[in-house]
Amino acid sequence: MADEQTDDRVYRVVLNDEEQYSIWAADRDLPAGWHAEGTEGTRQECLDRIEEVWTDLRPASLRRRMEQATA
């Protein structure tokens, strides 16, 4: 991976069906099962966005099961 201080690539925030987030180089095709969240920018901007929106790290399927168990 490129040195963060000289990394001038554009990244995008991506997420999967389990609502798990990651970053991906914007010039690369997304891997199967992942789609763009809408944010693009520097690596740090994308990581900051993930920190802002990904407040519950449990996979979506686990959150749904836990909600059903308490209902």
SESE-69433 format. One record per residue (C-alpha): residue number from 1; residue in three letters; x, y, z. Coordinates in steps of 0.02 Angstrom, whole numbers, plus 50000, padded with zeros to 5 digits. Example, Ala and Ser with C-alpha at 12.3 -4.5 7.8 and 13.67 -1.06 7.14 Angstrom:
// SESE-69433
{n=1 res=Ala east=50615 north=49775 up=50390}
{n=2 res=Ser east=50684 north=49947 up=50357}
END
This chain:
// SESE-69433
{n=1 res=Met east=50000 north=50000 up=50000}
{n=2 res=Ala east=50062 north=50175 up=49961}
{n=3 res=Asp east=50134 north=50282 up=50099}
{n=4 res=Glu east=49987 north=50378 up=50175}
{n=5 res=Gln east=50082 north=50543 up=50162}
{n=6 res=Thr east=50104 north=50525 up=49973}
{n=7 res=Asp east=49944 north=50431 up=49936}
{n=8 res=Asp east=49852 north=50544 up=49813}
{n=9 res=Arg east=49728 north=50414 up=49754}
{n=10 res=Val east=49541 north=50442 up=49765}
{n=11 res=Tyr east=49445 north=50318 up=49871}
{n=12 res=Arg east=49262 north=50280 up=49894}
{n=13 res=Val east=49165 north=50217 up=50043}
{n=14 res=Val east=49084 north=50049 up=50008}
{n=15 res=Leu east=48968 north=49936 up=50104}
{n=16 res=Asn east=48899 north=49762 up=50088}
{n=17 res=Asp east=48728 north=49685 up=50121}
{n=18 res=Glu east=48773 north=49662 up=50304}
{n=19 res=Glu east=48800 north=49852 up=50314}
{n=20 res=Gln east=48986 north=49831 up=50347}
{n=21 res=Tyr east=49093 north=49974 up=50281}
{n=22 res=Ser east=49262 north=49983 up=50197}
{n=23 res=Ile east=49359 north=50093 up=50077}
{n=24 res=Trp east=49404 north=50049 up=49899}
{n=25 res=Ala east=49510 north=50136 up=49768}
{n=26 res=Ala east=49387 north=50234 up=49660}
{n=27 res=Asp east=49472 north=50183 up=49498}
{n=28 res=Arg east=49446 north=49997 up=49531}
{n=29 res=Asp east=49291 north=49892 up=49501}
{n=30 res=Leu east=49201 north=49848 up=49661}
{n=31 res=Pro east=49213 north=49670 up=49722}
{n=32 res=Ala east=49057 north=49562 up=49716}
{n=33 res=Gly east=48936 north=49598 up=49857}
{n=34 res=Trp east=48993 north=49777 up=49887}
{n=35 res=His east=48917 north=49941 up=49826}
{n=36 res=Ala east=48965 north=50123 up=49836}
{n=37 res=Glu east=48895 north=50222 up=49983}
{n=38 res=Gly east=48916 north=50388 up=49892}
{n=39 res=Thr east=49068 north=50464 up=49976}
{n=40 res=Glu east=49230 north=50487 up=49879}
{n=41 res=Gly east=49389 north=50576 up=49931}
{n=42 res=Thr east=49556 north=50548 up=50013}
{n=43 res=Arg east=49588 north=50392 up=50114}
{n=44 res=Gln east=49569 north=50492 up=50275}
{n=45 res=Glu east=49407 north=50577 up=50218}
{n=46 res=Cys east=49333 north=50406 up=50182}
{n=47 res=Leu east=49390 north=50335 up=50348}
{n=48 res=Asp east=49317 north=50486 up=50437}
{n=49 res=Arg east=49150 north=50457 up=50349}
{n=50 res=Ile east=49149 north=50275 up=50402}
{n=51 res=Glu east=49185 north=50324 up=50582}
{n=52 res=Glu east=49038 north=50445 up=50573}
{n=53 res=Val east=48908 north=50325 up=50502}
{n=54 res=Trp east=48961 north=50151 up=50560}
{n=55 res=Thr east=48914 north=50164 up=50742}
{n=56 res=Asp east=48854 north=49985 up=50767}
{n=57 res=Leu east=48984 north=49861 up=50707}
{n=58 res=Arg east=48870 north=49709 up=50719}
{n=59 res=Pro east=48818 north=49636 up=50550}
{n=60 res=Ala east=48641 north=49684 up=50498}
{n=61 res=Ser east=48580 north=49503 up=50509}
{n=62 res=Leu east=48637 north=49491 up=50690}
{n=63 res=Arg east=48553 north=49657 up=50735}
{n=64 res=Arg east=48390 north=49595 up=50658}
{n=65 res=Arg east=48398 north=49429 up=50753}
{n=66 res=Met east=48433 north=49519 up=50916}
{n=67 res=Glu east=48288 north=49640 up=50887}
{n=68 res=Gln east=48170 north=49493 up=50853}
{n=69 res=Ala east=48227 north=49404 up=51011}
{n=70 res=Thr east=48180 north=49555 up=51118}
{n=71 res=Ala east=48013 north=49588 up=51031}
END
